[in-house]
Amino acid sequence: MNKHAASPPPTRWSTSAAGMLVALATAFALSQAFRTVGAMMATPLTQHFGLTPQALGTWAGTFHFTFGIMQLAMGVSIDHFGVRRTVLTAFPLAIAGAALCTVAPGFGALLLGQALIGVGCAPAFLACTVFIARHFDASRFTAMSGLVMSLAGLGIVFTGTPLALLIEAASWRAGYAVLTAFAVLSWIVIFWRVHEPARTTPAVAPDGPAPERQSLRQAVRDLLPLFAMPHTLGLLCFACVSYAAFITLRGLWLGPVLHDRHGLSLVASGNVALVMTVAGMASPMLFGRLDPGGARRTRWMMRCAFAGAAMFAAMALTQSRAIDIGLPIVYGLLSGYSVLLYAYTKNAYPAAVTGRAMALLNMAMFLGVSLMQWTTGVAASWAVAHGTEPFRAVFLTVSGMLAAGTLAFWVLPRARERQRPVSADL
């Protein structure tokens, strides 16, 4: 057994599994905050550094790119060294990145800070799900996952009205400074409270070979058979756009469109973001409860995605204040349809490869966010250069990508799902 995989059980209070999970959830909440700061920080950053829309999209997408590409490595690290050591080792990079963003003298430093934050936050969500799977009964997985998602939602809540008030009262640097302080506190809480009980492993004879541990290369190689399955391509196309559309709006363009297109103050924009966030927090629980299972689940997924594409097209073409305020809130309520993708994935692959399929799904979702944020930045810059309203180009791009990914999922082979409902465990 790897001597670093776990620590001896600590005192009785801190060995509470629920208490340790809450401690881990603080890092997940910070991860959610860092991924959505763009909505409130985009305008002041553009004013301070003179950023183009393309640079703004690159800045926002950098977090998700480094976050996405590190998912597999973090999964291997958790298997080798445990949840505690992985999070405590990686999260200081997020702290360093946030501190760098706080004092960034230029765009290059800001970009490097975003990259470090993405790497540091990479194990946050995975650590919570693995901890639940290891230390809670299977019957409690959904309930505890829901608790974690609710706690993590507080991070997104912070990047609405509270962050807007802070930026208006001080500056965007103060926003990063507060997030840095929160991240330090989170690391201290995890160091203090999280101590995984030692997990037993099969006995090994003194002269026998040590148990084989999966390397990163082996983990990558294990993903390859999934691509031989005909329904994987459609799944990845849909995964790349479903979650990305929500985060691209809430985490990047919502603040700028309300401020620049309609003249709303930063705080007023933050209020809209806050309501959209609350709607988005309730939506996964709603869809999880209403999940019809089987073929009806895939129809729900596609109809919701096509409806979302129509909403983005309406925001692009109407330039109405009521629509630009109301539809993001409605889309927040609709966005929980992406939770059905997890249930679909569980049914789409044999049990022996479900873990690998989930890892591939997570990578596709977060890399899709990076791609969509970068692409919308390019589209906005192109629009400005050609004398077109940039947000029309942004929302048409989101609408087109969401529709294209959903269309690919529709026309490409799909998995034949069992008819009994399967809960979506996040």
C-alpha positions as CSV (number, residue, x, y, z in Angstrom):
1,M,0.0,0.0,0.0
2,N,1.2,3.5,-0.8
3,K,2.3,5.0,2.4
4,H,1.2,8.5,1.2
5,A,-2.3,7.3,0.2
6,A,-3.9,8.2,3.6
7,S,-3.2,9.6,7.0
8,P,-4.0,8.1,10.4
9,P,-7.5,8.9,11.6
10,P,-7.5,12.2,13.5
11,T,-9.5,13.3,16.5
12,R,-13.2,12.3,16.7
13,W,-14.6,15.7,15.5
14,S,-12.5,15.9,12.4
15,T,-13.1,12.3,11.4
16,S,-16.8,13.2,10.6
17,A,-17.1,12.3,7.0
18,A,-19.7,15.1,6.5
19,G,-17.4,17.6,8.0
20,M,-14.5,16.6,5.8
21,L,-16.7,16.8,2.8
22,V,-17.8,20.3,3.7
23,A,-14.1,21.2,4.0
24,L,-13.4,19.8,0.5
25,A,-16.5,21.6,-0.8
26,T,-14.9,25.0,0.1
27,A,-12.3,24.4,-2.6
28,F,-15.0,23.4,-5.1
29,A,-16.9,26.7,-4.2
30,L,-13.7,28.7,-4.9
31,S,-13.4,26.8,-8.2
32,Q,-16.9,27.8,-9.2
33,A,-16.2,31.4,-8.2
34,F,-13.0,31.6,-10.3
35,R,-14.7,30.2,-13.3
36,T,-17.4,32.8,-13.3
37,V,-15.5,36.0,-12.3
38,G,-15.5,37.1,-15.9
39,A,-19.1,38.3,-15.9
40,M,-18.3,41.1,-13.4
41,M,-14.6,41.6,-14.2
42,A,-14.7,41.7,-18.0
43,T,-15.7,45.4,-18.2
44,P,-13.1,46.7,-15.6
45,L,-10.4,44.5,-17.1
46,T,-11.1,45.8,-20.6
47,Q,-11.0,49.3,-19.4
48,H,-7.8,48.8,-17.4
49,F,-5.7,46.8,-19.9
50,G,-7.4,47.9,-23.1
51,L,-8.3,44.3,-23.9
52,T,-9.9,43.3,-27.2
53,P,-12.9,41.0,-27.1
54,Q,-10.7,38.2,-28.4
55,A,-8.2,38.8,-25.6
56,L,-11.1,38.7,-23.1
57,G,-12.3,35.4,-24.5
58,T,-8.7,34.0,-24.3
59,W,-8.4,35.2,-20.7
60,A,-11.7,33.5,-19.6
61,G,-11.0,30.3,-21.6
62,T,-7.5,29.8,-20.2
63,F,-8.9,28.7,-16.8
64,H,-11.1,26.0,-18.4
65,F,-8.4,24.9,-20.8
66,T,-5.9,24.1,-18.0
67,F,-8.7,22.8,-15.8
68,G,-9.9,20.4,-18.5
69,I,-6.5,19.0,-19.6
70,M,-5.6,18.3,-16.0
71,Q,-8.6,16.2,-15.1
72,L,-7.1,12.9,-16.1
73,A,-3.8,13.6,-14.3
74,M,-5.7,14.7,-11.1
75,G,-7.7,11.5,-11.2
76,V,-4.6,9.4,-11.4
77,S,-3.1,11.5,-8.5
78,I,-6.2,10.9,-6.3
79,D,-5.9,7.1,-7.0
80,H,-2.2,7.1,-6.1
81,F,-1.9,9.6,-3.2
82,G,-5.5,10.2,-2.0
83,V,-7.9,13.1,-2.0
84,R,-6.1,15.1,0.8
85,R,-2.6,15.1,-0.6
86,T,-3.8,15.8,-4.2
87,V,-5.9,18.9,-3.2
88,L,-3.3,20.2,-0.7
89,T,-0.6,20.0,-3.3
90,A,-2.5,21.4,-6.3
91,F,-4.6,24.1,-4.6
92,P,-1.6,26.4,-3.7
93,L,-1.3,26.9,-7.5
94,A,-4.7,28.5,-7.5
95,I,-3.7,30.7,-4.6
96,A,-0.6,31.7,-6.4
97,G,-2.5,32.4,-9.6
98,A,-5.1,34.5,-7.8
99,A,-2.4,36.5,-6.0
100,L,-0.6,37.0,-9.4
101,C,-3.9,38.3,-10.9
102,T,-4.3,40.7,-8.0
103,V,-1.0,42.4,-8.8
104,A,-0.8,41.7,-12.5
105,P,1.0,44.5,-14.3
106,G,-0.1,43.4,-17.7
107,F,-2.2,41.0,-19.7
108,G,0.5,38.3,-19.8
109,A,0.6,38.1,-16.0
110,L,-3.2,37.9,-15.9
111,L,-3.2,35.1,-18.4
112,L,-0.5,33.2,-16.4
113,G,-2.5,33.7,-13.3
114,Q,-5.6,32.2,-14.9
115,A,-3.7,29.2,-16.1
116,L,-2.3,28.6,-12.6
117,I,-5.8,28.9,-11.1
118,G,-7.2,26.4,-13.5
119,V,-4.5,23.8,-12.6
120,G,-4.9,24.5,-8.9
121,C,-8.7,24.1,-9.0
122,A,-8.6,21.0,-11.3
123,P,-9.0,18.4,-8.5
124,A,-11.7,20.3,-6.6
125,F,-14.9,18.7,-8.1
126,L,-13.3,15.3,-8.7
127,A,-12.0,15.2,-5.1
128,C,-15.5,15.7,-3.7
129,T,-17.1,13.0,-5.9
130,V,-14.4,10.5,-5.1
131,F,-14.6,11.2,-1.4
132,I,-18.3,10.7,-1.5
133,A,-17.9,7.4,-3.4
134,R,-15.3,6.1,-0.9
135,H,-16.7,7.2,2.4
136,F,-20.5,7.3,2.1
137,D,-23.0,4.5,1.4
138,A,-24.0,4.2,-2.3
139,S,-27.6,5.1,-1.3
140,R,-26.4,8.5,-0.1
141,F,-24.3,9.4,-3.1
142,T,-27.0,11.6,-4.8
143,A,-27.9,13.4,-1.5
144,M,-24.3,14.1,-0.6
145,S,-23.5,15.2,-4.2
146,G,-26.5,17.6,-4.0
147,L,-25.2,19.0,-0.8
148,V,-21.8,19.6,-2.4
149,M,-23.3,21.2,-5.5
150,S,-25.4,23.5,-3.2
151,L,-22.4,24.6,-1.2
152,A,-20.3,25.1,-4.3
153,G,-23.1,27.3,-5.7
154,L,-22.2,29.9,-3.1
155,G,-19.0,30.5,-5.1
156,I,-21.1,31.5,-8.1
157,V,-23.4,33.6,-5.9
158,F,-20.3,35.6,-4.8
159,T,-19.4,36.5,-8.3
160,G,-22.8,38.2,-8.8
161,T,-23.9,41.2,-6.7
162,P,-21.3,40.8,-4.0
163,L,-18.4,40.9,-6.4
164,A,-20.0,43.8,-8.3
165,L,-20.3,45.8,-5.1
166,L,-16.7,45.1,-4.2
167,I,-15.4,46.1,-7.6
168,E,-17.4,49.3,-7.5
169,A,-16.3,50.2,-4.0
170,A,-12.7,49.3,-4.6
171,S,-11.4,47.7,-7.8
172,W,-11.2,44.5,-9.7
173,R,-7.9,43.8,-7.9
174,A,-9.8,43.9,-4.6
175,G,-12.0,41.1,-6.0
176,Y,-9.0,38.9,-6.8
177,A,-7.5,39.8,-3.4
178,V,-10.6,38.6,-1.5
179,L,-10.7,35.4,-3.6
180,T,-7.0,34.8,-2.8
181,A,-7.8,35.2,0.9
182,F,-10.7,32.8,0.7
183,A,-8.6,30.3,-1.1
184,V,-5.9,30.4,1.6
185,L,-8.6,29.9,4.3
186,S,-10.0,26.9,2.2
187,W,-6.5,25.3,2.1
188,I,-6.1,25.7,5.8
189,V,-9.5,24.2,6.6
190,I,-8.8,21.2,4.3
191,F,-5.3,20.7,5.9
192,W,-6.9,20.9,9.4
193,R,-10.0,18.8,8.9
194,V,-9.6,16.4,6.0
195,H,-7.9,13.1,7.0
196,E,-8.8,10.1,5.0
197,P,-9.0,6.8,6.9
198,A,-6.5,4.3,5.5
199,R,-8.0,2.0,2.8
200,T,-7.2,-1.6,3.0
201,T,-5.5,-3.3,0.0
202,P,-5.0,-6.9,-0.8
203,A,-2.1,-8.5,1.0
204,V,1.1,-9.0,-1.0
205,A,3.6,-11.7,-0.4
206,P,7.0,-10.5,0.6
207,D,8.6,-11.9,-2.5
208,G,5.6,-11.1,-4.7
209,P,5.1,-8.2,-7.1
210,A,3.8,-4.9,-5.7
211,P,0.2,-4.0,-6.8
212,E,0.3,-2.3,-10.1
213,R,-0.7,1.3,-10.1
214,Q,-2.1,3.1,-13.1
215,S,0.2,5.7,-14.7
216,L,-1.0,8.7,-16.6
217,R,0.0,7.0,-19.8
218,Q,-2.0,4.0,-19.0
219,A,-5.0,6.2,-18.1
220,V,-4.8,7.9,-21.5
221,R,-4.5,4.5,-23.2
222,D,-7.6,3.3,-21.3
223,L,-9.6,6.0,-22.9
224,L,-8.9,4.9,-26.4
225,P,-11.3,2.0,-26.5
226,L,-14.2,4.4,-25.8
227,F,-13.6,6.1,-29.2
228,A,-14.2,2.8,-30.9
229,M,-17.8,2.8,-29.7
230,P,-20.0,4.4,-32.3
231,H,-22.0,6.7,-29.8
232,T,-18.9,8.3,-28.3
233,L,-18.5,11.0,-31.0
234,G,-22.0,12.3,-30.7
235,L,-21.8,12.3,-26.9
236,L,-18.6,14.4,-27.0
237,C,-20.1,16.8,-29.5
238,F,-23.0,17.4,-27.2
239,A,-20.9,17.5,-24.0
240,C,-18.6,20.2,-25.6
241,V,-21.5,22.7,-26.0
242,S,-24.2,21.9,-23.4
243,Y,-22.4,23.2,-20.2
244,A,-20.3,25.6,-22.2
245,A,-23.3,27.7,-23.3
246,F,-24.3,28.4,-19.7
247,I,-20.8,29.2,-18.4
248,T,-20.0,31.4,-21.5
249,L,-23.0,33.5,-20.8
250,R,-22.9,33.5,-17.0
251,G,-19.1,33.5,-16.6
252,L,-18.1,35.9,-19.3
253,W,-20.6,37.9,-21.5
254,L,-23.6,38.6,-19.2
255,G,-22.0,41.5,-17.5
256,P,-20.6,43.2,-20.6
257,V,-23.8,42.9,-22.6
258,L,-25.9,44.4,-19.8
259,H,-23.4,47.2,-19.2
260,D,-22.3,48.0,-22.8
261,R,-25.5,47.3,-24.7
262,H,-28.1,48.6,-22.2
263,G,-26.1,50.9,-19.8
264,L,-26.8,48.9,-16.6
265,S,-24.4,49.6,-13.7
266,L,-22.1,46.8,-12.6
267,V,-24.2,46.2,-9.5
268,A,-27.4,46.0,-11.5
269,S,-25.7,43.5,-13.8
270,G,-24.6,41.6,-10.7
271,N,-28.2,41.4,-9.6
272,V,-29.2,39.8,-12.9
273,A,-26.3,37.4,-12.6
274,L,-27.3,36.6,-9.0
275,V,-30.9,35.7,-10.1
276,M,-29.6,33.6,-13.0
277,T,-27.2,31.8,-10.6
278,V,-30.0,30.9,-8.2
279,A,-32.1,29.6,-11.1
280,G,-29.1,27.6,-12.3
281,M,-28.6,26.1,-8.8
282,A,-32.2,24.9,-8.7
283,S,-32.3,23.6,-12.2
284,P,-30.1,20.4,-11.8
285,M,-32.1,19.3,-8.8
286,L,-35.3,19.8,-10.8
287,F,-34.1,17.9,-13.8
288,G,-32.6,15.2,-11.7
289,R,-36.0,14.6,-10.0
290,L,-37.9,14.7,-13.3
291,D,-35.5,12.6,-15.3
292,P,-37.7,10.3,-17.4
293,G,-34.9,7.9,-18.3
294,G,-34.6,5.9,-21.5
295,A,-35.1,7.4,-24.9
296,R,-37.2,10.2,-23.5
297,R,-34.2,11.5,-21.6
298,T,-32.3,12.0,-24.9
299,R,-35.3,13.8,-26.4
300,W,-35.5,16.1,-23.3
301,M,-31.7,16.9,-23.7
302,M,-32.0,17.7,-27.4
303,R,-35.2,19.8,-27.0
304,C,-33.7,21.8,-24.2
305,A,-30.5,22.4,-26.1
306,F,-32.4,23.5,-29.2
307,A,-34.5,25.8,-27.0
308,G,-31.3,27.3,-25.6
309,A,-30.0,27.9,-29.1
310,A,-33.2,29.8,-29.9
311,M,-32.8,31.9,-26.8
312,F,-29.3,32.9,-27.7
313,A,-30.4,33.7,-31.2
314,A,-33.2,36.0,-29.8
315,M,-30.6,37.8,-27.6
316,A,-28.4,38.3,-30.7
317,L,-31.1,39.6,-33.0
318,T,-33.5,41.6,-30.8
319,Q,-31.2,43.7,-28.6
320,S,-34.0,44.2,-26.2
321,R,-33.3,45.0,-22.6
322,A,-36.2,42.8,-21.4
323,I,-35.0,39.9,-23.4
324,D,-31.4,40.3,-22.4
325,I,-32.4,40.3,-18.7
326,G,-35.2,37.8,-18.8
327,L,-33.8,35.1,-21.1
328,P,-30.6,34.5,-19.1
329,I,-32.7,33.8,-16.1
330,V,-35.0,31.5,-18.1
331,Y,-31.9,29.8,-19.5
332,G,-30.6,29.4,-16.0
333,L,-33.7,27.4,-15.1
334,L,-33.3,25.4,-18.3
335,S,-29.5,24.8,-17.9
336,G,-30.0,21.8,-15.6
337,Y,-30.7,19.6,-18.6
338,S,-27.0,19.0,-18.9
339,V,-27.2,17.0,-15.7
340,L,-29.1,14.4,-17.7
341,L,-25.9,13.8,-19.7
342,Y,-24.3,12.1,-16.7
343,A,-27.2,9.7,-16.4
344,Y,-27.1,9.1,-20.2
345,T,-23.3,8.4,-20.0
346,K,-23.8,5.9,-17.2
347,N,-26.2,3.9,-19.3
348,A,-24.3,4.3,-22.5
349,Y,-21.2,2.3,-21.5
350,P,-20.5,-1.0,-19.7
351,A,-20.0,-0.8,-16.0
352,A,-16.3,-1.7,-16.4
353,V,-15.6,1.5,-18.3
354,T,-18.0,3.9,-16.7
355,G,-15.3,5.7,-14.7
356,R,-13.3,6.3,-17.9
357,A,-16.4,7.5,-19.7
358,M,-17.1,10.0,-16.9
359,A,-13.5,11.3,-17.0
360,L,-13.8,11.7,-20.8
361,L,-17.2,13.5,-20.4
362,N,-15.7,15.9,-17.8
363,M,-12.7,16.7,-20.0
364,A,-15.0,17.4,-23.0
365,M,-17.3,19.6,-21.0
366,F,-14.5,21.9,-19.6
367,L,-12.5,22.0,-22.8
368,G,-15.7,22.8,-24.6
369,V,-16.1,25.9,-22.3
370,S,-12.6,27.0,-23.2
371,L,-13.3,26.6,-26.9
372,M,-16.6,28.4,-26.8
373,Q,-15.2,31.3,-24.8
374,W,-12.3,31.7,-27.1
375,T,-14.4,31.4,-30.2
376,T,-16.9,34.0,-29.0
377,G,-14.0,36.4,-28.3
378,V,-12.8,35.9,-31.8
379,A,-16.3,36.5,-33.2
380,A,-16.7,39.7,-31.1
381,S,-13.3,41.0,-32.3
382,W,-14.3,40.2,-35.9
383,A,-17.6,42.1,-35.4
384,V,-15.9,45.2,-34.0
385,A,-13.4,45.2,-36.9
386,H,-16.3,45.1,-39.4
387,G,-18.5,47.6,-37.7
388,T,-21.0,45.1,-36.3
389,E,-22.4,45.0,-32.8
390,P,-20.1,42.5,-31.0
391,F,-22.7,40.9,-28.8
392,R,-24.8,39.9,-31.8
393,A,-21.8,38.0,-33.1
394,V,-21.2,36.5,-29.6
395,F,-24.7,35.2,-29.1
396,L,-25.0,34.0,-32.7
397,T,-21.8,32.0,-32.2
398,V,-23.1,30.5,-29.0
399,S,-26.4,29.7,-30.7
400,G,-24.7,28.1,-33.7
401,M,-22.3,26.0,-31.6
402,L,-25.0,24.8,-29.3
403,A,-27.3,23.9,-32.3
404,A,-24.4,22.2,-34.2
405,G,-23.4,20.1,-31.2
406,T,-27.0,19.1,-30.5
407,L,-27.5,18.3,-34.2
408,A,-24.4,16.1,-34.2
409,F,-25.8,14.2,-31.2
410,W,-29.1,13.8,-33.0
411,V,-27.8,12.5,-36.3
412,L,-24.8,10.4,-35.1
413,P,-25.3,7.0,-33.5
414,R,-26.6,7.2,-29.9
415,A,-26.5,4.6,-27.2
416,R,-29.6,2.4,-26.7
417,E,-30.7,3.3,-23.2
418,R,-32.6,1.1,-20.8
419,Q,-36.0,2.3,-20.0
420,R,-35.8,2.5,-16.2
421,P,-34.8,6.0,-15.0
422,V,-31.3,6.4,-13.7
423,S,-30.6,9.2,-11.3
424,A,-28.0,11.7,-12.4
425,D,-25.3,11.7,-9.8
426,L,-23.1,14.8,-9.8
